[in-house]
Amino acid sequence: MTVSLNGTESTFNPTDGSYVFGSDVDGSYQAAINNEIDNDAGDVQGIVLAKDWPVGEPPGIKIVNDDRAVKQEGRPTNCIMATSYREGHFLDSTDPQPDLCSGPFQSHKRFKLAMLPTSVNGGADAEEGIDLVFNVETEEGSRDYQVFQKINNWTNGRLDGFTIEVGTGIGADFVPANEGAGAGVANLSLSVPEGFYEPGQLATFSQGLFGPIDDKHERWAGFFDPDTRARFNIAEYPKARGETDTLTSGAPLGSDYNALFGPWLPNNKLPTGIFWDDDGNPDTDAQLVAWYGFNRVLGALGWMTGAAERFAAIPDATIAAWGQDPLYTVGEIDDLVNVGLNYIVTVGDTASFDSFTIRVTPSVDTSGAEVPAYDGKKVAPPLVFGSHDGVVSITPVPTFPVGGLLTARVGDADLDLDSEAIDVVDVAIAVDGVDTGVLTLVELGLDRGVFAATLLASYSARPAGSVVTATTWMRTTGSVVRPS
């Protein structure tokens, strides 16, 4: 795995994992994977995507051992997960706290593995598979590791499923655990045990897009299908530890995914959606409220609602009104390419190996499915902030609690300089009239004209009565801090 931090002054030490971001960057990085012992050789098969600093840190994957806070019966106290940090305790806070196996719901525990064209079994550029290699130390007994992972279809083509294997070695030298030269499944195995997982939990698409209301986590019903979760089944289910080194996707997508989009979409064929920022935080997932596709009733492309409103056409006047509201954003519905995986890898006697490999291999779809009708078409009408009388805001207003979240937004058609690129705008931040720095706001979609960013926690950790302001081009707004 080769970790690349953005910025010419940034550095990453692959030996100890230490890193330094330059002063002019936003804390983003990529971790590229190729199936060569020399990480700088050969083609890249996949990219590890995790939350960027300060929510997470490079390289994006970590191992957690002996998390005694895990309370669920039968759950492993060890896991393989993203290098994420707890909300309110991110890396820019006074007390950073890394997320663990026992972290709460939606705490960014899953690392995303973007599968590239070179990884596809049956693809034109295939080297087949993405190898994640983990070092081990000798100890008695065995450990079960729950894997918190997503796989993303960045292969530029439709897929019909995937295979997960565990073994040793990398690339052409990979040896599955159950082969004669392998470690043996008694020492190295994958499992999806009954009672620990339900069949429908093993490989799922976003609950926000497909599936019933989740009362436990206060999540709304799926936008595209409010009844059934879209997923792959696992052919080997149920399997206990020590029984197999392979998990294979079986029955394909459930729900209405196939009827609306066909087989598993790639990221270059995604529909466009309009999202509403339901919690006031641009860094969290917003609620999908509309999508652009082929309306079967009208027989034409257009903006539509979701399944709850029977995919009704949305009037142009509504899109125009949303365009003037900075809480609405536009972008690809990228969760349509993401599959969340739930499985366990067991590591036992390591006398015959000092590292193990989890290999993920996507398989090409051969159904001949058509290209989506919306592909290559510009949305009409677009979601744009049409006014040249710009607005600047800090929310919540007029007051906010000590230590609470602050979000700065700008809406101005004149600041949308490039309709084919995401623009940025800087605003000056002041506390009680004293300048404290510049905050860079990012445009919320191509050609949107609305920009947003959250302020560092230090801005809201002020004595009661402090006033925080944002200023750009002589437009000013302010909020007063109130006691917690």
C-alpha positions as CSV (number, residue, x, y, z in Angstrom):
1,M,0.0,0.0,0.0
2,T,1.4,3.4,-1.0
3,V,0.1,6.4,1.0
4,S,0.1,9.7,-0.8
5,L,-0.7,12.9,1.1
6,N,-1.8,15.9,-0.9
7,G,0.5,18.9,-1.1
8,T,4.2,19.1,-2.0
9,E,5.2,19.7,1.6
10,S,3.3,16.8,3.1
11,T,5.2,13.6,4.2
12,F,4.2,10.1,5.2
13,N,6.6,7.5,6.9
14,P,5.5,4.0,5.9
15,T,7.7,2.4,8.6
16,D,5.9,3.9,11.6
17,G,2.8,5.5,10.0
18,S,3.8,9.0,11.1
19,Y,2.7,11.9,8.8
20,V,2.9,15.6,8.4
21,F,0.5,17.7,6.3
22,G,1.7,20.8,4.6
23,S,0.3,24.2,5.6
24,D,-1.6,24.7,2.3
25,V,-3.6,21.4,2.1
26,D,-6.9,20.1,3.3
27,G,-5.8,16.9,5.0
28,S,-6.8,14.5,2.3
29,Y,-4.8,11.5,1.1
30,Q,-5.0,8.3,-1.0
31,A,-3.8,4.8,-0.1
32,A,-3.1,3.0,-3.4
33,I,-2.9,-0.8,-3.5
34,N,-1.1,-2.9,-6.1
35,N,-0.3,-6.6,-6.0
36,E,3.4,-6.3,-6.0
37,I,5.9,-6.7,-3.1
38,D,7.4,-3.4,-4.4
39,N,4.6,-1.0,-3.7
40,D,5.8,1.4,-6.4
41,A,5.7,-1.3,-9.1
42,G,2.9,-2.5,-11.3
43,D,-0.7,-1.3,-11.8
44,V,-2.9,-0.1,-9.0
45,Q,-5.8,-2.5,-8.3
46,G,-7.6,-0.5,-5.6
47,I,-7.7,2.6,-3.5
48,V,-8.5,2.7,0.2
49,L,-10.8,5.5,1.0
50,A,-11.4,6.6,4.6
51,K,-12.5,9.9,6.3
52,D,-9.8,12.6,5.9
53,W,-8.1,14.4,8.7
54,P,-9.3,15.5,11.2
55,V,-12.1,12.8,11.1
56,G,-9.5,10.1,10.3
57,E,-5.9,9.7,9.4
58,P,-3.7,7.9,6.9
59,P,-3.3,5.2,5.8
60,G,-7.0,4.4,6.3
61,I,-7.0,0.9,7.8
62,K,-6.1,-0.1,11.3
63,I,-6.2,-3.2,13.6
64,V,-7.8,-3.1,17.0
65,N,-7.1,-5.8,19.6
66,D,-8.9,-6.5,22.8
67,D,-11.6,-3.8,22.8
68,R,-13.3,-4.8,26.0
69,A,-16.0,-2.3,25.5
70,V,-17.7,-4.6,22.9
71,K,-20.8,-5.8,24.8
72,Q,-22.8,-7.7,22.2
73,E,-22.9,-11.4,22.8
74,G,-20.5,-13.3,20.6
75,R,-19.0,-10.2,18.9
76,P,-15.2,-10.3,18.5
77,T,-13.3,-7.8,20.6
78,N,-10.9,-7.4,17.7
79,C,-11.5,-5.8,14.4
80,I,-10.1,-4.4,11.1
81,M,-11.5,-1.0,10.6
82,A,-11.0,2.6,9.3
83,T,-8.5,4.9,11.1
84,S,-11.4,7.1,12.3
85,Y,-11.9,9.3,15.4
86,R,-15.0,9.9,17.5
87,E,-17.3,12.8,16.7
88,G,-16.5,15.6,19.1
89,H,-13.0,14.1,19.6
90,F,-11.5,14.5,16.2
91,L,-7.8,15.1,15.6
92,D,-8.2,18.9,15.8
93,S,-9.9,18.7,19.2
94,T,-8.2,19.0,22.6
95,D,-8.8,15.3,23.4
96,P,-8.7,13.2,20.3
97,Q,-10.2,9.7,20.7
98,P,-9.8,7.0,18.1
99,D,-12.8,5.0,17.2
100,L,-12.8,1.4,18.2
101,C,-14.6,-1.9,17.4
102,S,-17.3,-0.8,19.9
103,G,-17.8,2.6,18.3
104,P,-21.4,3.8,17.9
105,F,-23.5,3.6,14.9
106,Q,-22.3,5.8,11.9
107,S,-19.0,6.6,13.6
108,H,-17.0,6.0,10.3
109,K,-15.8,2.5,11.3
110,R,-15.9,1.2,7.7
111,F,-13.0,1.7,5.4
112,K,-13.9,1.8,1.7
113,L,-12.0,-0.2,-0.9
114,A,-12.5,1.3,-4.3
115,M,-12.1,-1.5,-6.9
116,L,-10.4,-0.4,-10.1
117,P,-10.6,-1.8,-13.6
118,T,-7.4,-3.8,-13.1
119,S,-9.0,-5.8,-10.3
120,V,-12.0,-7.3,-12.2
121,N,-12.2,-11.0,-12.9
122,G,-13.1,-11.1,-16.5
123,G,-12.3,-7.5,-17.2
124,A,-10.1,-6.3,-20.1
125,D,-7.3,-5.0,-17.9
126,A,-7.6,-7.7,-15.2
127,E,-4.8,-8.7,-12.9
128,E,-7.7,-10.0,-10.8
129,G,-8.1,-9.1,-7.2
130,I,-7.0,-6.6,-4.6
131,D,-4.7,-7.9,-1.9
132,L,-4.8,-6.4,1.6
133,V,-1.8,-7.7,3.6
134,F,-1.7,-7.7,7.4
135,N,1.4,-8.6,9.6
136,V,0.9,-10.9,12.6
137,E,2.8,-11.7,15.8
138,T,3.1,-15.1,17.4
139,E,0.7,-15.8,20.3
140,E,-1.2,-18.8,21.7
141,G,-4.7,-19.5,20.7
142,S,-6.6,-17.6,17.9
143,R,-8.3,-14.3,17.3
144,D,-11.5,-13.4,15.5
145,Y,-11.4,-10.1,13.7
146,Q,-14.7,-8.4,12.6
147,V,-14.0,-6.6,9.3
148,F,-15.7,-3.2,8.9
149,Q,-15.5,-2.7,5.2
150,K,-17.2,-1.4,2.1
151,I,-16.3,-2.2,-1.5
152,N,-17.0,0.4,-4.2
153,N,-17.5,-0.2,-7.9
154,W,-14.9,2.1,-9.5
155,T,-14.2,-0.4,-12.3
156,N,-15.9,1.7,-15.1
157,G,-18.3,-1.2,-15.8
158,R,-21.2,-3.1,-14.3
159,L,-20.5,-6.0,-11.9
160,D,-22.4,-9.1,-11.0
161,G,-20.7,-9.8,-7.7
162,F,-17.4,-10.5,-5.9
163,T,-15.3,-13.0,-4.1
164,I,-13.4,-12.6,-0.8
165,E,-10.5,-15.0,0.0
166,V,-8.0,-15.3,2.8
167,G,-4.5,-16.7,2.4
168,T,-0.9,-15.7,2.3
169,G,1.3,-14.0,-0.3
170,I,0.6,-11.3,-2.8
171,G,-0.2,-11.1,-6.5
172,A,0.9,-14.2,-8.4
173,D,2.3,-15.6,-5.2
174,F,-1.0,-15.6,-3.4
175,V,-1.9,-19.0,-1.8
176,P,-5.4,-19.6,-0.5
177,A,-5.4,-20.9,3.1
178,N,-7.0,-24.3,2.1
179,E,-4.4,-25.1,-0.6
180,G,-1.6,-27.6,0.1
181,A,1.0,-24.9,0.6
182,G,-1.4,-22.7,2.6
183,A,-1.8,-22.2,6.3
184,G,-4.9,-24.4,6.5
185,V,-8.4,-23.2,7.4
186,A,-7.8,-24.4,10.9
187,N,-5.3,-21.6,11.3
188,L,-6.7,-19.0,8.8
189,S,-10.3,-18.7,7.8
190,L,-13.3,-16.6,6.9
191,S,-16.7,-16.9,8.5
192,V,-20.3,-15.6,8.5
193,P,-21.7,-17.4,11.5
194,E,-25.4,-17.9,12.0
195,G,-26.8,-16.1,15.0
196,F,-24.1,-13.5,14.7
197,Y,-25.2,-12.3,11.2
198,E,-28.5,-12.5,9.4
199,P,-28.3,-13.5,5.7
200,G,-29.5,-10.1,4.6
201,Q,-26.7,-8.3,6.6
202,L,-23.7,-9.6,4.8
203,A,-23.4,-7.4,1.7
204,T,-25.8,-4.5,1.6
205,F,-26.4,-1.2,-0.1
206,S,-27.2,2.0,1.8
207,Q,-30.3,1.7,4.0
208,G,-31.0,5.4,3.1
209,L,-31.7,4.3,-0.4
210,F,-33.2,0.8,0.1
211,G,-35.0,-0.7,3.0
212,P,-37.6,-0.1,5.7
213,I,-37.6,2.5,8.4
214,D,-34.9,1.9,11.0
215,D,-36.5,2.9,14.3
216,K,-33.5,1.9,16.3
217,H,-31.3,4.4,14.7
218,E,-34.1,6.9,13.7
219,R,-33.4,6.5,9.9
220,W,-36.1,7.1,7.3
221,A,-37.3,4.5,4.8
222,G,-35.3,3.9,1.6
223,F,-35.7,6.6,-1.0
224,F,-35.8,4.1,-3.9
225,D,-37.4,1.2,-2.1
226,P,-39.0,1.7,1.4
227,D,-39.6,-2.0,1.9
228,T,-36.6,-4.2,0.9
229,R,-32.9,-3.7,1.4
230,A,-30.7,-4.0,-1.8
231,R,-28.0,-6.6,-1.2
232,F,-26.0,-9.6,-2.3
233,N,-26.4,-12.9,-0.5
234,I,-23.3,-14.9,0.5
235,A,-23.3,-18.4,-1.0
236,E,-21.3,-19.9,1.9
237,Y,-23.7,-18.6,4.6
238,P,-23.7,-19.9,7.3
239,K,-20.1,-20.7,8.0
240,A,-18.3,-20.9,11.3
241,R,-14.6,-20.3,11.9
242,G,-12.2,-22.9,10.4
243,E,-14.6,-24.1,7.7
244,T,-13.7,-22.0,4.6
245,D,-11.2,-19.5,3.2
246,T,-13.7,-18.1,0.6
247,L,-16.9,-16.1,0.6
248,T,-18.8,-15.6,-2.7
249,S,-21.6,-13.3,-3.6
250,G,-24.6,-15.5,-4.5
251,A,-28.1,-14.2,-5.4
252,P,-27.7,-10.7,-6.9
253,L,-29.4,-7.5,-5.9
254,G,-32.7,-7.6,-4.1
255,S,-35.1,-4.7,-3.8
256,D,-35.9,-2.4,-6.8
257,Y,-32.2,-1.7,-7.6
258,N,-32.3,-3.9,-10.7
259,A,-35.6,-2.5,-12.0
260,L,-34.4,1.1,-11.7
261,F,-30.7,0.8,-12.5
262,G,-29.9,-2.7,-13.8
263,P,-26.9,-4.7,-12.5
264,W,-24.4,-3.1,-10.0
265,L,-23.6,0.4,-11.4
266,P,-20.0,1.7,-11.7
267,N,-19.1,5.2,-10.4
268,N,-19.0,6.6,-14.0
269,K,-22.7,5.8,-14.6
270,L,-24.3,7.3,-11.5
271,P,-27.5,9.4,-11.5
272,T,-27.6,12.9,-10.1
273,G,-29.4,13.7,-6.9
274,I,-30.6,16.7,-4.9
275,F,-29.9,16.5,-1.2
276,W,-31.2,18.4,1.8
277,D,-28.8,19.1,4.8
278,D,-31.1,17.8,7.5
279,D,-28.6,18.4,10.4
280,G,-26.9,21.6,9.4
281,N,-23.6,19.9,9.0
282,P,-22.1,19.7,5.4
283,D,-19.6,17.1,6.5
284,T,-22.3,14.4,7.2
285,D,-24.6,12.6,4.7
286,A,-27.5,14.8,3.6
287,Q,-31.0,13.4,2.9
288,L,-31.8,12.6,-0.8
289,V,-34.9,14.4,-1.9
290,A,-34.9,14.1,-5.7
291,W,-33.1,12.3,-8.5
292,Y,-32.7,12.8,-12.3
293,G,-33.7,9.9,-14.5
294,F,-36.2,8.6,-17.0
295,N,-39.8,9.2,-15.9
296,R,-41.9,6.4,-17.3
297,V,-45.1,8.3,-16.9
298,L,-43.9,11.3,-18.8
299,G,-41.7,9.3,-21.2
300,A,-38.8,11.7,-20.7
301,L,-35.9,12.6,-18.5
302,G,-36.6,14.8,-15.5
303,W,-36.4,15.4,-11.8
304,M,-38.4,12.9,-9.7
305,T,-39.3,12.2,-6.1
306,G,-38.7,8.8,-4.5
307,A,-40.8,5.6,-4.1
308,A,-42.9,7.1,-1.3
309,E,-44.4,9.6,-3.8
310,R,-44.4,7.1,-6.7
311,F,-41.5,8.8,-8.5
312,A,-43.7,11.9,-9.2
313,A,-42.2,14.6,-11.5
314,I,-40.9,17.7,-9.6
315,P,-42.0,21.1,-11.0
316,D,-39.3,23.4,-12.3
317,A,-40.5,26.1,-9.9
318,T,-39.6,23.7,-7.0
319,I,-36.1,23.1,-8.3
320,A,-35.7,26.9,-8.7
321,A,-36.8,27.5,-5.1
322,W,-34.4,24.8,-3.8
323,G,-31.6,26.4,-5.7
324,Q,-32.0,29.6,-3.7
325,D,-31.8,27.7,-0.4
326,P,-28.1,27.0,0.7
327,L,-29.2,23.9,2.5
328,Y,-29.8,22.1,-0.8
329,T,-26.9,20.5,-2.6
330,V,-26.5,18.6,-5.8
331,G,-24.2,15.6,-6.7
332,E,-23.9,12.0,-7.7
333,I,-25.8,9.4,-5.7
334,D,-22.6,7.6,-4.9
335,D,-24.0,5.1,-2.4
336,L,-25.4,3.2,-5.4
337,V,-21.9,1.8,-6.0
338,N,-21.1,1.0,-2.4
339,V,-21.6,-2.4,-0.8
340,G,-21.1,-2.8,3.0
341,L,-19.6,-6.1,4.0
342,N,-19.9,-8.0,7.3
343,Y,-17.6,-11.0,7.9
344,I,-15.0,-12.3,10.2
345,V,-11.4,-13.4,9.6
346,T,-9.9,-15.8,12.2
347,V,-6.1,-16.0,12.7
348,G,-4.8,-19.0,14.6
349,D,-1.4,-20.7,14.8
350,T,1.0,-18.4,12.9
351,A,4.0,-20.7,13.0
352,S,3.9,-21.1,9.2
353,F,3.2,-17.4,8.2
354,D,4.1,-13.9,9.4
355,S,1.4,-12.1,7.5
356,F,-2.0,-12.9,5.9
357,T,-3.8,-11.5,2.9
358,I,-7.5,-10.7,2.3
359,R,-8.1,-10.8,-1.4
360,V,-11.2,-9.0,-2.8
361,T,-12.1,-9.8,-6.5
362,P,-15.0,-8.2,-8.3
363,S,-16.6,-10.1,-11.2
364,V,-17.7,-8.5,-14.5
365,D,-21.4,-8.4,-15.5
366,T,-22.1,-10.2,-18.7
367,S,-25.8,-9.6,-19.0
368,G,-25.5,-6.9,-21.7
369,A,-27.5,-4.4,-19.6
370,E,-28.2,-1.0,-21.4
371,V,-26.5,2.2,-20.5
372,P,-28.8,4.3,-18.2
373,A,-30.9,6.8,-20.0
374,Y,-29.5,9.7,-18.0
375,D,-25.9,8.9,-18.8
376,G,-24.1,11.8,-20.5
377,K,-27.2,14.1,-20.2
378,K,-27.1,17.4,-18.3
379,V,-29.8,17.8,-15.7
380,A,-32.6,20.3,-16.6
381,P,-33.3,22.5,-14.9
382,P,-30.0,22.7,-12.9
383,L,-29.9,23.4,-9.2
384,V,-28.2,26.8,-9.1
385,F,-28.1,29.8,-6.8
386,G,-29.3,32.3,-9.4
387,S,-29.0,35.5,-7.3
388,H,-26.0,37.9,-7.8
389,D,-26.9,39.4,-4.5
390,G,-24.7,37.1,-2.4
391,V,-25.6,35.9,1.1
392,V,-23.2,34.9,3.9
393,S,-24.4,32.9,7.0
394,I,-23.1,31.2,10.1
395,T,-25.5,28.7,11.6
396,P,-27.1,28.1,14.0
397,V,-28.4,31.7,14.5
398,P,-28.8,33.9,16.4
399,T,-27.1,31.9,19.2
400,F,-25.2,28.6,19.5
401,P,-24.1,26.5,22.5
402,V,-20.6,26.6,23.8
403,G,-18.7,23.9,22.0
404,G,-21.5,23.4,19.4
405,L,-21.1,23.0,15.7
406,L,-20.7,26.1,13.6
407,T,-21.2,26.1,9.8
408,A,-20.4,28.9,7.5
409,R,-22.2,29.2,4.1
410,V,-22.0,31.5,1.1
411,G,-24.5,31.7,-1.8
412,D,-23.5,33.9,-4.8
413,A,-23.9,33.2,-8.5
414,D,-20.9,35.4,-9.2
415,L,-18.6,33.1,-7.3
416,D,-19.4,30.1,-9.5
417,L,-16.4,30.7,-11.7
418,D,-16.2,27.3,-13.5
419,S,-19.4,25.3,-14.2
420,E,-17.4,22.1,-14.8
421,A,-15.3,22.2,-11.6
422,I,-15.9,22.5,-7.8
423,D,-15.0,26.1,-6.9
424,V,-13.9,27.4,-3.4
425,V,-14.2,30.7,-1.7
426,D,-12.4,32.1,1.4
427,V,-14.2,34.0,4.2
428,A,-12.6,35.9,7.0
429,I,-13.6,34.7,10.5
430,A,-13.5,37.0,13.5
431,V,-14.4,36.6,17.2
432,D,-15.6,39.7,19.0
433,G,-14.3,41.8,16.1
434,V,-10.8,40.4,16.1
435,D,-9.7,38.5,13.0
436,T,-8.8,34.9,13.7
437,G,-8.1,33.5,10.3
438,V,-9.5,32.5,6.9
439,L,-11.9,29.6,6.3
440,T,-12.1,27.9,2.9
441,L,-15.6,27.0,1.8
442,V,-16.2,24.3,-0.9
443,E,-18.9,24.5,-3.5
444,L,-21.7,22.0,-2.9
445,G,-21.9,20.6,-6.4
446,L,-21.0,21.5,-9.9
447,D,-22.3,24.9,-11.0
448,R,-24.1,25.2,-7.6
449,G,-23.0,28.7,-6.5
450,V,-23.4,27.7,-2.8
451,F,-20.3,27.0,-0.6
452,A,-20.0,25.6,2.9
453,A,-17.6,24.4,5.6
454,T,-17.6,23.8,9.3
455,L,-15.5,25.9,11.7
456,L,-12.9,24.3,14.0
457,A,-14.3,23.4,17.4
458,S,-12.1,26.1,19.0
459,Y,-14.3,28.8,17.4
460,S,-17.4,27.7,19.4
461,A,-15.5,26.9,22.6
462,R,-15.8,30.6,23.6
463,P,-17.2,32.3,26.7
464,A,-20.9,33.0,26.7
465,G,-21.7,36.3,24.8
466,S,-18.8,36.0,22.3
467,V,-19.8,36.9,18.7
468,V,-18.4,34.9,15.8
469,T,-18.6,36.5,12.3
470,A,-17.8,35.6,8.7
471,T,-17.1,38.3,6.1
472,T,-16.6,38.1,2.4
473,W,-17.0,40.9,-0.1
474,M,-18.4,43.3,2.5
475,R,-21.2,40.9,3.4
476,T,-21.3,39.9,7.1
477,T,-23.3,37.7,9.4
478,G,-22.9,36.8,13.0
479,S,-23.9,34.4,15.8
480,V,-23.6,34.8,19.6
481,V,-22.5,32.0,21.8
482,R,-24.9,31.0,24.6
483,P,-24.1,29.0,27.7
484,S,-24.4,25.2,27.4
